[in-house]
Amino acid sequence: MTQNPWIELESVIRAQLELQVELSLDRHQQFMLKYGLAQCQNVVDIGTGNGLFLRKLAQRHPMIKFHGIDDKAHMIEEAKSRSETNVDWTQADALDESVQTMLGTTDGILMRYFVLHMPNTSISLPQILSRVRPGTYVWIFDLDTDYCVCEPEQDAYNSFVDLVRSFCDKNSVQIRTGSMLPPILEATGFEIQEVCAEPFNNQEIDPKLFAEYLFREATLYHHFLEGTHSSEKLREIEHFFFEVMDRDMHFVQYGMAMIGAVKNRF
Ligand SMILES: C[S@@+](CC[C@H](N)C(=O)[O-])C[C@H]1O[C@@H](n2cnc3c(N)ncnc32)[C@H](O)[C@@H]1O
């Protein structure tokens, strides 16, 4: 087990981030538009990673100024290598004073697959958002195994969800986004506009890409937990995703939560 699994296996993770953007860009953009994006002039993406999602979003909204923040130098370097005129990038820790100051002047804050990576979310999230102005929108997209579904139930899918849970437990990542974050946001002065399960499932997404995404996810989590890409358990998961899962016979959803919130005016 590595100290920082997000840095290791970088190329596989990058391929997975790219597929994730391809599969979710439209849905996440629509959700952001439903909750205020078009009213924003400045949007900050915290934990922007290699900036792929933000760059594509910025291309679709040339009148909005976007700022991507990540604490990893290699992520920001990669983001800068394919920049857009309406995006800038900053290497900073989300808990830095400078980031809180920046968030006090923005009118939209995006956190995709970021907030649960922060230690002590109930303390760190209010700290990050402490200077946010009234009327500022927040959009959060993240894992939530409560929204994982396989109907009818399949042992291989349960093994997959167990892998995700075990990985997150081992890394102290709390993954119950939909139930955990809204009370924290409300206590920080936000009004929750919507909390819902993202329709990230085999009815909405191309079945081949969906299977590829889920299996790569399983392989990564398995590797981080067991140090290998091969086991009977992983072969059973692979068999289910590529040879058994059929959208006419199974409803399979990977658990992702979407949260829209706005800072209270009073
Ligand atoms: C799973 S990636 C998500 C990347 C991107 N938001 C996306 O949706 O593809 C999480 C990112 O958060 C960044 N990160 C983790 N802790 C951070 C912190 N304290 N401050 C800033 N960025 C952080 C990591 O470097 C990583 O790039």
PDBQT file of the ligand as one rigid body, heavy atoms in Angstrom, charges set to zero:
ROOT
HETATM    1  C1  LIG A 301      -9.868  13.027  -7.371  1.00  0.00    +0.000 C 
HETATM    2  S1  LIG A 301      -9.055  14.466  -7.885  1.00  0.00    +0.000 S 
HETATM    3  C2  LIG A 301     -10.362  15.365  -8.693  1.00  0.00    +0.000 C 
HETATM    4  C3  LIG A 301      -9.897  16.231  -9.824  1.00  0.00    +0.000 C 
HETATM    5  C4  LIG A 301     -10.962  17.071 -10.545  1.00  0.00    +0.000 C 
HETATM    6  N1  LIG A 301     -11.701  17.918  -9.651  1.00  0.00    +0.000 N 
HETATM    7  C5  LIG A 301     -11.908  16.232 -11.340  1.00  0.00    +0.000 C 
HETATM    8  O1  LIG A 301     -13.093  16.299 -11.106  1.00  0.00    +0.000 OA
HETATM    9  O2  LIG A 301     -11.469  15.510 -12.237  1.00  0.00    +0.000 OA
HETATM   10  C6  LIG A 301      -8.835  15.386  -6.376  1.00  0.00    +0.000 C 
HETATM   11  C7  LIG A 301      -7.871  16.554  -6.517  1.00  0.00    +0.000 C 
HETATM   12  O3  LIG A 301      -7.869  17.305  -5.299  1.00  0.00    +0.000 OA
HETATM   13  C8  LIG A 301      -6.549  17.758  -5.077  1.00  0.00    +0.000 C 
HETATM   14  N2  LIG A 301      -6.394  18.070  -3.644  1.00  0.00    +0.000 N 
HETATM   15  C9  LIG A 301      -6.408  17.207  -2.596  1.00  0.00    +0.000 A 
HETATM   16  N3  LIG A 301      -6.252  17.873  -1.435  1.00  0.00    +0.000 NA
HETATM   17  C10 LIG A 301      -6.135  19.191  -1.754  1.00  0.00    +0.000 A 
HETATM   18  C11 LIG A 301      -5.955  20.373  -0.988  1.00  0.00    +0.000 A 
HETATM   19  N4  LIG A 301      -5.850  20.330   0.345  1.00  0.00    +0.000 N 
HETATM   20  N5  LIG A 301      -5.910  21.559  -1.621  1.00  0.00    +0.000 NA
HETATM   21  C12 LIG A 301      -6.009  21.625  -2.987  1.00  0.00    +0.000 A 
HETATM   22  N6  LIG A 301      -6.172  20.530  -3.773  1.00  0.00    +0.000 NA
HETATM   23  C13 LIG A 301      -6.225  19.327  -3.164  1.00  0.00    +0.000 A 
HETATM   24  C14 LIG A 301      -5.668  16.613  -5.527  1.00  0.00    +0.000 C 
HETATM   25  O4  LIG A 301      -4.364  17.042  -5.853  1.00  0.00    +0.000 OA
HETATM   26  C15 LIG A 301      -6.439  16.108  -6.763  1.00  0.00    +0.000 C 
HETATM   27  O5  LIG A 301      -5.958  16.701  -7.945  1.00  0.00    +0.000 OA
ENDROOT
TORSDOF 0
